[in-house]
Amino acid sequence: GGWAYANGSVKGLVICNFGNSFKAFSRECPHVTCAGKLSVVNNIKLVCPCDDAEFSILDGTPQTAGITESVCEFRVIEVSSSILNITNF
């Protein structure tokens, strides 16, 4: 389990390890007007620095009322125990 920030995408990635699978999300906020990077808070959510909108770290869906756009998720293929191949869907 756990997560880490990584280079990639426009503003970086958040890579989440769920034990037997991985997910990768863009740190780019889905709000067009926000220029900040999403941050992981309390190991359970991604938070926008512009308006404190919250998104699930499990699937990128919005958790704040009135927010309709999800965080961009990338496809993750585990190549080996130490290498991940991350691509857009």
N, C-alpha and C positions, 0 to 999 in steps of 0.2 A: 504494500500500500504506500501511499504518499503521492507527492507531486513535485514538479520542478519547472522553473522557467528555462526556456531554451531559445536560441536564435532561430529565426525562420519567419515566414510570413512578413507582413508589412511592419508590425510592431512587436514581433516575438511570439512565442508559443507558451502555453501551459501544458505540460505533459503529465497525465494522471495515470498512476499505476494502481489498478484494482485487484492486484494479486495474480489473477490469471489472464488479464487483458489490460490493454492500454487505450487511452483516448488522448487526443491532442486538440486544443482549442486555440484560436487566435486570441492574442491580447488586445487586438483592435476592437474598440467599442462599437457595437452595432448602431449606435446613434450617429448619424451623419455629421452632426455639429460638434461632436466631442473629439478632441485631438489627443486625449490621454490614453494611457494603457490600463487595461483591466488588471486588477490585483486579486490574489487569492486571500481570503479573509477567513480565519478560524478553520482552515482546512476543509470548508464545506461549500464555499460560494465564491464566485467571481464578482467583483464590485467595480462599478464605473466611477472614476475620480471626478467626473463632471457633475453628476446628479445623484450619486450613491445608489443607482439602480443595481439590483442584485440578480445574479444568474446562477443556476444550478451547476455545480462542478461535475455532476453526473452526466448531464446531457446538454448543457448550455442554454436551457430554456429560461425565460424571464421569470423571476420570482417577485417582482415589484408590480403592483397594480398599475395599469395603463401602459406598460411596456409590452410591445408585441413582437419585436425582433429578437431572435435567438443569437447567441454567439456562434461564429463560424467554427464548425468542427471539421477536422481533417481526418483522413483515413490513416490508420496506423497498422503496419504489418511488422510483426516481430521476426526479424531475420535470424537473430541468434540471441543468446542470453545478454549480450551487451550492445546489440545494434538494432535500431528501429528504423524502418523506412516510413516516412511520413509524406503523404501526398494529398492533393485535393481530390475529392470524390469523383 
